[in-house]
């Protein structure tokens, strides 16, 4: 599994985005949320058999139907996620 490169970490610090432990925690929380969100998007894409915006490869009547908001408890605190929905 890949990690952030040291050069990228140095750049983030140089930009002033991470100046104390609280900033690091918030950065990790945001990154964790982004990963979970993308996993939900890809799970639906696998279920439907096509990526969002690629209706040419659509082989089912099932389709995307917006999002629902969910709060998930994690080791980083509560995360607000937009869970993709589908419709038959």
Phi and psi restraints in degrees (range 20) as a CNS / XPLOR table:
assign (resid 1 and name C) (resid 2 and name N)
       (resid 2 and name CA) (resid 2 and name C) 1.0 -80.6 20.0 2
assign (resid 2 and name N) (resid 2 and name CA)
       (resid 2 and name C) (resid 3 and name N) 1.0 155.4 20.0 2
assign (resid 2 and name C) (resid 3 and name N)
       (resid 3 and name CA) (resid 3 and name C) 1.0 -124.8 20.0 2
assign (resid 3 and name N) (resid 3 and name CA)
       (resid 3 and name C) (resid 4 and name N) 1.0 174.1 20.0 2
assign (resid 3 and name C) (resid 4 and name N)
       (resid 4 and name CA) (resid 4 and name C) 1.0 -66.2 20.0 2
assign (resid 4 and name N) (resid 4 and name CA)
       (resid 4 and name C) (resid 5 and name N) 1.0 137.6 20.0 2
assign (resid 4 and name C) (resid 5 and name N)
       (resid 5 and name CA) (resid 5 and name C) 1.0 -70.6 20.0 2
assign (resid 5 and name N) (resid 5 and name CA)
       (resid 5 and name C) (resid 6 and name N) 1.0 154.0 20.0 2
assign (resid 5 and name C) (resid 6 and name N)
       (resid 6 and name CA) (resid 6 and name C) 1.0 -62.2 20.0 2
assign (resid 6 and name N) (resid 6 and name CA)
       (resid 6 and name C) (resid 7 and name N) 1.0 -35.0 20.0 2
assign (resid 6 and name C) (resid 7 and name N)
       (resid 7 and name CA) (resid 7 and name C) 1.0 -63.2 20.0 2
assign (resid 7 and name N) (resid 7 and name CA)
       (resid 7 and name C) (resid 8 and name N) 1.0 -41.4 20.0 2
assign (resid 7 and name C) (resid 8 and name N)
       (resid 8 and name CA) (resid 8 and name C) 1.0 -65.6 20.0 2
assign (resid 8 and name N) (resid 8 and name CA)
       (resid 8 and name C) (resid 9 and name N) 1.0 -42.3 20.0 2
assign (resid 8 and name C) (resid 9 and name N)
       (resid 9 and name CA) (resid 9 and name C) 1.0 -61.5 20.0 2
assign (resid 9 and name N) (resid 9 and name CA)
       (resid 9 and name C) (resid 10 and name N) 1.0 -44.0 20.0 2
assign (resid 9 and name C) (resid 10 and name N)
       (resid 10 and name CA) (resid 10 and name C) 1.0 -61.3 20.0 2
assign (resid 10 and name N) (resid 10 and name CA)
       (resid 10 and name C) (resid 11 and name N) 1.0 -40.0 20.0 2
assign (resid 10 and name C) (resid 11 and name N)
       (resid 11 and name CA) (resid 11 and name C) 1.0 -65.8 20.0 2
assign (resid 11 and name N) (resid 11 and name CA)
       (resid 11 and name C) (resid 12 and name N) 1.0 -41.2 20.0 2
assign (resid 11 and name C) (resid 12 and name N)
       (resid 12 and name CA) (resid 12 and name C) 1.0 -61.9 20.0 2
assign (resid 12 and name N) (resid 12 and name CA)
       (resid 12 and name C) (resid 13 and name N) 1.0 -43.0 20.0 2
assign (resid 12 and name C) (resid 13 and name N)
       (resid 13 and name CA) (resid 13 and name C) 1.0 -66.2 20.0 2
assign (resid 13 and name N) (resid 13 and name CA)
       (resid 13 and name C) (resid 14 and name N) 1.0 -44.0 20.0 2
assign (resid 13 and name C) (resid 14 and name N)
       (resid 14 and name CA) (resid 14 and name C) 1.0 -62.2 20.0 2
assign (resid 14 and name N) (resid 14 and name CA)
       (resid 14 and name C) (resid 15 and name N) 1.0 -33.2 20.0 2
assign (resid 14 and name C) (resid 15 and name N)
       (resid 15 and name CA) (resid 15 and name C) 1.0 -73.2 20.0 2
assign (resid 15 and name N) (resid 15 and name CA)
       (resid 15 and name C) (resid 16 and name N) 1.0 -8.1 20.0 2
assign (resid 15 and name C) (resid 16 and name N)
       (resid 16 and name CA) (resid 16 and name C) 1.0 84.4 20.0 2
assign (resid 16 and name N) (resid 16 and name CA)
       (resid 16 and name C) (resid 17 and name N) 1.0 10.3 20.0 2
assign (resid 16 and name C) (resid 17 and name N)
       (resid 17 and name CA) (resid 17 and name C) 1.0 -74.0 20.0 2
assign (resid 17 and name N) (resid 17 and name CA)
       (resid 17 and name C) (resid 18 and name N) 1.0 -27.7 20.0 2
assign (resid 17 and name C) (resid 18 and name N)
       (resid 18 and name CA) (resid 18 and name C) 1.0 -124.7 20.0 2
assign (resid 18 and name N) (resid 18 and name CA)
       (resid 18 and name C) (resid 19 and name N) 1.0 104.3 20.0 2
assign (resid 18 and name C) (resid 19 and name N)
       (resid 19 and name CA) (resid 19 and name C) 1.0 -120.8 20.0 2
assign (resid 19 and name N) (resid 19 and name CA)
       (resid 19 and name C) (resid 20 and name N) 1.0 -7.7 20.0 2
assign (resid 19 and name C) (resid 20 and name N)
       (resid 20 and name CA) (resid 20 and name C) 1.0 -155.8 20.0 2
assign (resid 20 and name N) (resid 20 and name CA)
       (resid 20 and name C) (resid 21 and name N) 1.0 169.7 20.0 2
assign (resid 20 and name C) (resid 21 and name N)
       (resid 21 and name CA) (resid 21 and name C) 1.0 -59.0 20.0 2
assign (resid 21 and name N) (resid 21 and name CA)
       (resid 21 and name C) (resid 22 and name N) 1.0 -32.7 20.0 2
assign (resid 21 and name C) (resid 22 and name N)
       (resid 22 and name CA) (resid 22 and name C) 1.0 -63.8 20.0 2
assign (resid 22 and name N) (resid 22 and name CA)
       (resid 22 and name C) (resid 23 and name N) 1.0 -41.5 20.0 2
assign (resid 22 and name C) (resid 23 and name N)
       (resid 23 and name CA) (resid 23 and name C) 1.0 -60.9 20.0 2
assign (resid 23 and name N) (resid 23 and name CA)
       (resid 23 and name C) (resid 24 and name N) 1.0 -40.8 20.0 2
assign (resid 23 and name C) (resid 24 and name N)
       (resid 24 and name CA) (resid 24 and name C) 1.0 -62.8 20.0 2
assign (resid 24 and name N) (resid 24 and name CA)
       (resid 24 and name C) (resid 25 and name N) 1.0 -44.1 20.0 2
assign (resid 24 and name C) (resid 25 and name N)
       (resid 25 and name CA) (resid 25 and name C) 1.0 -60.6 20.0 2
assign (resid 25 and name N) (resid 25 and name CA)
       (resid 25 and name C) (resid 26 and name N) 1.0 -42.9 20.0 2
assign (resid 25 and name C) (resid 26 and name N)
       (resid 26 and name CA) (resid 26 and name C) 1.0 -65.4 20.0 2
assign (resid 26 and name N) (resid 26 and name CA)
       (resid 26 and name C) (resid 27 and name N) 1.0 -39.9 20.0 2
assign (resid 26 and name C) (resid 27 and name N)
       (resid 27 and name CA) (resid 27 and name C) 1.0 -62.0 20.0 2
assign (resid 27 and name N) (resid 27 and name CA)
       (resid 27 and name C) (resid 28 and name N) 1.0 -45.4 20.0 2
assign (resid 27 and name C) (resid 28 and name N)
       (resid 28 and name CA) (resid 28 and name C) 1.0 -64.2 20.0 2
assign (resid 28 and name N) (resid 28 and name CA)
       (resid 28 and name C) (resid 29 and name N) 1.0 -39.4 20.0 2
assign (resid 28 and name C) (resid 29 and name N)
       (resid 29 and name CA) (resid 29 and name C) 1.0 -61.9 20.0 2
assign (resid 29 and name N) (resid 29 and name CA)
       (resid 29 and name C) (resid 30 and name N) 1.0 -46.1 20.0 2
assign (resid 29 and name C) (resid 30 and name N)
       (resid 30 and name CA) (resid 30 and name C) 1.0 -63.1 20.0 2
assign (resid 30 and name N) (resid 30 and name CA)
       (resid 30 and name C) (resid 31 and name N) 1.0 -41.7 20.0 2
assign (resid 30 and name C) (resid 31 and name N)
       (resid 31 and name CA) (resid 31 and name C) 1.0 -64.7 20.0 2
assign (resid 31 and name N) (resid 31 and name CA)
       (resid 31 and name C) (resid 32 and name N) 1.0 -42.5 20.0 2
assign (resid 31 and name C) (resid 32 and name N)
       (resid 32 and name CA) (resid 32 and name C) 1.0 -61.4 20.0 2
assign (resid 32 and name N) (resid 32 and name CA)
       (resid 32 and name C) (resid 33 and name N) 1.0 -44.3 20.0 2
assign (resid 32 and name C) (resid 33 and name N)
       (resid 33 and name CA) (resid 33 and name C) 1.0 -60.7 20.0 2
assign (resid 33 and name N) (resid 33 and name CA)
       (resid 33 and name C) (resid 34 and name N) 1.0 -44.5 20.0 2
assign (resid 33 and name C) (resid 34 and name N)
       (resid 34 and name CA) (resid 34 and name C) 1.0 -61.2 20.0 2
assign (resid 34 and name N) (resid 34 and name CA)
       (resid 34 and name C) (resid 35 and name N) 1.0 -40.0 20.0 2
assign (resid 34 and name C) (resid 35 and name N)
       (resid 35 and name CA) (resid 35 and name C) 1.0 -66.1 20.0 2
assign (resid 35 and name N) (resid 35 and name CA)
       (resid 35 and name C) (resid 36 and name N) 1.0 -45.4 20.0 2
assign (resid 35 and name C) (resid 36 and name N)
       (resid 36 and name CA) (resid 36 and name C) 1.0 -62.3 20.0 2
assign (resid 36 and name N) (resid 36 and name CA)
       (resid 36 and name C) (resid 37 and name N) 1.0 -43.1 20.0 2
assign (resid 36 and name C) (resid 37 and name N)
       (resid 37 and name CA) (resid 37 and name C) 1.0 -59.9 20.0 2
assign (resid 37 and name N) (resid 37 and name CA)
       (resid 37 and name C) (resid 38 and name N) 1.0 -45.3 20.0 2
assign (resid 37 and name C) (resid 38 and name N)
       (resid 38 and name CA) (resid 38 and name C) 1.0 -66.5 20.0 2
assign (resid 38 and name N) (resid 38 and name CA)
       (resid 38 and name C) (resid 39 and name N) 1.0 -35.5 20.0 2
assign (resid 38 and name C) (resid 39 and name N)
       (resid 39 and name CA) (resid 39 and name C) 1.0 -62.3 20.0 2
assign (resid 39 and name N) (resid 39 and name CA)
       (resid 39 and name C) (resid 40 and name N) 1.0 -41.1 20.0 2
assign (resid 39 and name C) (resid 40 and name N)
       (resid 40 and name CA) (resid 40 and name C) 1.0 -63.9 20.0 2
assign (resid 40 and name N) (resid 40 and name CA)
       (resid 40 and name C) (resid 41 and name N) 1.0 -41.5 20.0 2
assign (resid 40 and name C) (resid 41 and name N)
       (resid 41 and name CA) (resid 41 and name C) 1.0 -62.4 20.0 2
assign (resid 41 and name N) (resid 41 and name CA)
       (resid 41 and name C) (resid 42 and name N) 1.0 -43.9 20.0 2
assign (resid 41 and name C) (resid 42 and name N)
       (resid 42 and name CA) (resid 42 and name C) 1.0 -71.3 20.0 2
assign (resid 42 and name N) (resid 42 and name CA)
       (resid 42 and name C) (resid 43 and name N) 1.0 -32.4 20.0 2
assign (resid 42 and name C) (resid 43 and name N)
       (resid 43 and name CA) (resid 43 and name C) 1.0 -61.0 20.0 2
assign (resid 43 and name N) (resid 43 and name CA)
       (resid 43 and name C) (resid 44 and name N) 1.0 -44.0 20.0 2
assign (resid 43 and name C) (resid 44 and name N)
       (resid 44 and name CA) (resid 44 and name C) 1.0 -67.2 20.0 2
assign (resid 44 and name N) (resid 44 and name CA)
       (resid 44 and name C) (resid 45 and name N) 1.0 -39.7 20.0 2
assign (resid 44 and name C) (resid 45 and name N)
       (resid 45 and name CA) (resid 45 and name C) 1.0 -60.5 20.0 2
assign (resid 45 and name N) (resid 45 and name CA)
       (resid 45 and name C) (resid 46 and name N) 1.0 -40.7 20.0 2
assign (resid 45 and name C) (resid 46 and name N)
       (resid 46 and name CA) (resid 46 and name C) 1.0 -66.1 20.0 2
assign (resid 46 and name N) (resid 46 and name CA)
       (resid 46 and name C) (resid 47 and name N) 1.0 -40.8 20.0 2
assign (resid 46 and name C) (resid 47 and name N)
       (resid 47 and name CA) (resid 47 and name C) 1.0 -63.6 20.0 2
assign (resid 47 and name N) (resid 47 and name CA)
       (resid 47 and name C) (resid 48 and name N) 1.0 -42.4 20.0 2
assign (resid 47 and name C) (resid 48 and name N)
       (resid 48 and name CA) (resid 48 and name C) 1.0 -80.6 20.0 2
assign (resid 48 and name N) (resid 48 and name CA)
       (resid 48 and name C) (resid 49 and name N) 1.0 -25.8 20.0 2
assign (resid 48 and name C) (resid 49 and name N)
       (resid 49 and name CA) (resid 49 and name C) 1.0 88.8 20.0 2
assign (resid 49 and name N) (resid 49 and name CA)
       (resid 49 and name C) (resid 50 and name N) 1.0 9.5 20.0 2
assign (resid 49 and name C) (resid 50 and name N)
       (resid 50 and name CA) (resid 50 and name C) 1.0 -154.4 20.0 2
assign (resid 50 and name N) (resid 50 and name CA)
       (resid 50 and name C) (resid 51 and name N) 1.0 154.0 20.0 2
assign (resid 50 and name C) (resid 51 and name N)
       (resid 51 and name CA) (resid 51 and name C) 1.0 -80.0 20.0 2
assign (resid 51 and name N) (resid 51 and name CA)
       (resid 51 and name C) (resid 52 and name N) 1.0 157.2 20.0 2
assign (resid 51 and name C) (resid 52 and name N)
       (resid 52 and name CA) (resid 52 and name C) 1.0 -57.9 20.0 2
assign (resid 52 and name N) (resid 52 and name CA)
       (resid 52 and name C) (resid 53 and name N) 1.0 130.6 20.0 2
assign (resid 52 and name C) (resid 53 and name N)
       (resid 53 and name CA) (resid 53 and name C) 1.0 85.4 20.0 2
assign (resid 53 and name N) (resid 53 and name CA)
       (resid 53 and name C) (resid 54 and name N) 1.0 -0.4 20.0 2
assign (resid 53 and name C) (resid 54 and name N)
       (resid 54 and name CA) (resid 54 and name C) 1.0 -112.7 20.0 2
assign (resid 54 and name N) (resid 54 and name CA)
       (resid 54 and name C) (resid 55 and name N) 1.0 61.1 20.0 2
assign (resid 54 and name C) (resid 55 and name N)
       (resid 55 and name CA) (resid 55 and name C) 1.0 -71.1 20.0 2
assign (resid 55 and name N) (resid 55 and name CA)
       (resid 55 and name C) (resid 56 and name N) 1.0 -11.8 20.0 2
assign (resid 55 and name C) (resid 56 and name N)
       (resid 56 and name CA) (resid 56 and name C) 1.0 -62.8 20.0 2
assign (resid 56 and name N) (resid 56 and name CA)
       (resid 56 and name C) (resid 57 and name N) 1.0 -30.9 20.0 2
assign (resid 56 and name C) (resid 57 and name N)
       (resid 57 and name CA) (resid 57 and name C) 1.0 -95.1 20.0 2
assign (resid 57 and name N) (resid 57 and name CA)
       (resid 57 and name C) (resid 58 and name N) 1.0 12.3 20.0 2
assign (resid 57 and name C) (resid 58 and name N)
       (resid 58 and name CA) (resid 58 and name C) 1.0 -73.7 20.0 2
assign (resid 58 and name N) (resid 58 and name CA)
       (resid 58 and name C) (resid 59 and name N) 1.0 126.7 20.0 2
assign (resid 58 and name C) (resid 59 and name N)
       (resid 59 and name CA) (resid 59 and name C) 1.0 -124.8 20.0 2
assign (resid 59 and name N) (resid 59 and name CA)
       (resid 59 and name C) (resid 60 and name N) 1.0 17.0 20.0 2
assign (resid 59 and name C) (resid 60 and name N)
       (resid 60 and name CA) (resid 60 and name C) 1.0 -139.0 20.0 2
assign (resid 60 and name N) (resid 60 and name CA)
       (resid 60 and name C) (resid 61 and name N) 1.0 157.2 20.0 2
assign (resid 60 and name C) (resid 61 and name N)
       (resid 61 and name CA) (resid 61 and name C) 1.0 -79.1 20.0 2
assign (resid 61 and name N) (resid 61 and name CA)
       (resid 61 and name C) (resid 62 and name N) 1.0 -17.4 20.0 2
assign (resid 61 and name C) (resid 62 and name N)
       (resid 62 and name CA) (resid 62 and name C) 1.0 -67.3 20.0 2
assign (resid 62 and name N) (resid 62 and name CA)
       (resid 62 and name C) (resid 63 and name N) 1.0 138.5 20.0 2
assign (resid 62 and name C) (resid 63 and name N)
       (resid 63 and name CA) (resid 63 and name C) 1.0 -147.1 20.0 2
assign (resid 63 and name N) (resid 63 and name CA)
       (resid 63 and name C) (resid 64 and name N) 1.0 167.9 20.0 2
assign (resid 63 and name C) (resid 64 and name N)
       (resid 64 and name CA) (resid 64 and name C) 1.0 -66.5 20.0 2
assign (resid 64 and name N) (resid 64 and name CA)
       (resid 64 and name C) (resid 65 and name N) 1.0 147.0 20.0 2
assign (resid 64 and name C) (resid 65 and name N)
       (resid 65 and name CA) (resid 65 and name C) 1.0 -143.0 20.0 2
assign (resid 65 and name N) (resid 65 and name CA)
       (resid 65 and name C) (resid 66 and name N) 1.0 53.8 20.0 2
assign (resid 65 and name C) (resid 66 and name N)
       (resid 66 and name CA) (resid 66 and name C) 1.0 78.5 20.0 2
assign (resid 66 and name N) (resid 66 and name CA)
       (resid 66 and name C) (resid 67 and name N) 1.0 -156.8 20.0 2
assign (resid 66 and name C) (resid 67 and name N)
       (resid 67 and name CA) (resid 67 and name C) 1.0 -137.7 20.0 2
assign (resid 67 and name N) (resid 67 and name CA)
       (resid 67 and name C) (resid 68 and name N) 1.0 156.0 20.0 2
assign (resid 67 and name C) (resid 68 and name N)
       (resid 68 and name CA) (resid 68 and name C) 1.0 -123.3 20.0 2
assign (resid 68 and name N) (resid 68 and name CA)
       (resid 68 and name C) (resid 69 and name N) 1.0 144.0 20.0 2
assign (resid 68 and name C) (resid 69 and name N)
       (resid 69 and name CA) (resid 69 and name C) 1.0 -84.3 20.0 2
assign (resid 69 and name N) (resid 69 and name CA)
       (resid 69 and name C) (resid 70 and name N) 1.0 135.1 20.0 2
assign (resid 69 and name C) (resid 70 and name N)
       (resid 70 and name CA) (resid 70 and name C) 1.0 -136.3 20.0 2
assign (resid 70 and name N) (resid 70 and name CA)
       (resid 70 and name C) (resid 71 and name N) 1.0 144.2 20.0 2
assign (resid 70 and name C) (resid 71 and name N)
       (resid 71 and name CA) (resid 71 and name C) 1.0 -105.4 20.0 2
assign (resid 71 and name N) (resid 71 and name CA)
       (resid 71 and name C) (resid 72 and name N) 1.0 124.9 20.0 2
assign (resid 71 and name C) (resid 72 and name N)
       (resid 72 and name CA) (resid 72 and name C) 1.0 -116.3 20.0 2
assign (resid 72 and name N) (resid 72 and name CA)
       (resid 72 and name C) (resid 73 and name N) 1.0 132.8 20.0 2
assign (resid 72 and name C) (resid 73 and name N)
       (resid 73 and name CA) (resid 73 and name C) 1.0 -84.5 20.0 2
assign (resid 73 and name N) (resid 73 and name CA)
       (resid 73 and name C) (resid 74 and name N) 1.0 133.5 20.0 2
assign (resid 73 and name C) (resid 74 and name N)
       (resid 74 and name CA) (resid 74 and name C) 1.0 -139.7 20.0 2
assign (resid 74 and name N) (resid 74 and name CA)
       (resid 74 and name C) (resid 75 and name N) 1.0 176.5 20.0 2
assign (resid 74 and name C) (resid 75 and name N)
       (resid 75 and name CA) (resid 75 and name C) 1.0 -65.5 20.0 2
assign (resid 75 and name N) (resid 75 and name CA)
       (resid 75 and name C) (resid 76 and name N) 1.0 -15.5 20.0 2
assign (resid 75 and name C) (resid 76 and name N)
       (resid 76 and name CA) (resid 76 and name C) 1.0 -98.6 20.0 2
assign (resid 76 and name N) (resid 76 and name CA)
       (resid 76 and name C) (resid 77 and name N) 1.0 4.9 20.0 2
assign (resid 76 and name C) (resid 77 and name N)
       (resid 77 and name CA) (resid 77 and name C) 1.0 105.4 20.0 2
assign (resid 77 and name N) (resid 77 and name CA)
       (resid 77 and name C) (resid 78 and name N) 1.0 -170.3 20.0 2
assign (resid 77 and name C) (resid 78 and name N)
       (resid 78 and name CA) (resid 78 and name C) 1.0 -73.2 20.0 2
assign (resid 78 and name N) (resid 78 and name CA)
       (resid 78 and name C) (resid 79 and name N) 1.0 136.8 20.0 2
assign (resid 78 and name C) (resid 79 and name N)
       (resid 79 and name CA) (resid 79 and name C) 1.0 -118.4 20.0 2
assign (resid 79 and name N) (resid 79 and name CA)
       (resid 79 and name C) (resid 80 and name N) 1.0 131.4 20.0 2
assign (resid 79 and name C) (resid 80 and name N)
       (resid 80 and name CA) (resid 80 and name C) 1.0 -92.2 20.0 2
assign (resid 80 and name N) (resid 80 and name CA)
       (resid 80 and name C) (resid 81 and name N) 1.0 114.3 20.0 2
assign (resid 80 and name C) (resid 81 and name N)
       (resid 81 and name CA) (resid 81 and name C) 1.0 -113.4 20.0 2
assign (resid 81 and name N) (resid 81 and name CA)
       (resid 81 and name C) (resid 82 and name N) 1.0 151.0 20.0 2
assign (resid 81 and name C) (resid 82 and name N)
       (resid 82 and name CA) (resid 82 and name C) 1.0 -104.1 20.0 2
assign (resid 82 and name N) (resid 82 and name CA)
       (resid 82 and name C) (resid 83 and name N) 1.0 102.7 20.0 2
assign (resid 82 and name C) (resid 83 and name N)
       (resid 83 and name CA) (resid 83 and name C) 1.0 -85.2 20.0 2
assign (resid 83 and name N) (resid 83 and name CA)
       (resid 83 and name C) (resid 84 and name N) 1.0 120.3 20.0 2
assign (resid 83 and name C) (resid 84 and name N)
       (resid 84 and name CA) (resid 84 and name C) 1.0 -68.0 20.0 2
assign (resid 84 and name N) (resid 84 and name CA)
       (resid 84 and name C) (resid 85 and name N) 1.0 142.1 20.0 2
assign (resid 84 and name C) (resid 85 and name N)
       (resid 85 and name CA) (resid 85 and name C) 1.0 -114.6 20.0 2
assign (resid 85 and name N) (resid 85 and name CA)
       (resid 85 and name C) (resid 86 and name N) 1.0 157.8 20.0 2
assign (resid 85 and name C) (resid 86 and name N)
       (resid 86 and name CA) (resid 86 and name C) 1.0 -129.2 20.0 2
assign (resid 86 and name N) (resid 86 and name CA)
       (resid 86 and name C) (resid 87 and name N) 1.0 166.1 20.0 2
assign (resid 86 and name C) (resid 87 and name N)
       (resid 87 and name CA) (resid 87 and name C) 1.0 -138.8 20.0 2
assign (resid 87 and name N) (resid 87 and name CA)
       (resid 87 and name C) (resid 88 and name N) 1.0 136.5 20.0 2
